[in-house]
């Protein structure tokens, strides 16, 4: 049962990184600054969020053309 909930939590975190990547990056940074997580914790989720930020920026540029 533990694996199911862990995978579900990760899937939800990835979905949130796609839906609101700026918020995810900001929250991870705040957790690191407060010492609640280690510097390398959630690195993968942060990378996914940053990827989606770049995708969103590229899409905005396309719309402006």
C-alpha positions in Angstrom: 0.0 0.0 0.0 2.8 2.4 0.7 4.1 2.3 -2.8 0.7 3.2 -4.2 0.4 6.3 -2.1 4.0 7.3 -2.9 3.4 6.9 -6.6 0.1 8.8 -6.4 1.8 11.7 -4.5 4.6 11.9 -7.1 2.0 11.9 -9.9 0.1 14.7 -8.3 3.3 16.7 -7.7 4.2 16.3 -11.4 0.7 17.3 -12.5 0.9 20.4 -10.3 4.3 21.2 -11.8 2.6 21.2 -15.2 -0.4 23.2 -14.1 1.3 25.9 -12.1 5.1 25.5 -12.5 5.9 28.9 -11.0 4.1 28.1 -7.8 5.9 24.7 -7.6 9.3 26.3 -8.0 8.5 29.0 -5.4 7.3 26.4 -2.9 10.3 24.2 -3.3 12.6 27.2 -2.8 10.8 28.3 0.3 11.0 24.7 1.7 14.8 24.7 1.1 15.3 28.1 2.6 13.3 27.2 5.7 15.4 24.0 6.1 12.3 21.7 5.8 13.9 19.8 2.9 17.5 19.1 1.9 18.9 21.0 -1.1 18.6 18.0 -3.4 15.1 17.0 -2.3 12.4 17.5 -4.9 15.1 18.3 -7.5 13.3 16.2 -10.1 10.0 17.9 -9.5 11.7 21.3 -9.7 13.3 20.4 -13.1 9.9 19.3 -14.5 8.4 22.6 -13.3 11.2 24.6 -14.9 10.7 22.7 -18.1 7.1 23.6 -18.1 8.0 27.3 -17.5 10.1 27.2 -20.6 7.3 25.6 -22.6 4.8 28.2 -21.4 7.2 31.0 -22.3 7.7 29.5 -25.8 3.9 29.2 -26.3 3.4 32.9 -25.3 6.0 33.9 -27.8 4.2 32.0 -30.5 0.9 33.6 -29.6 2.4 37.1 -29.9 3.5 36.6 -33.5 
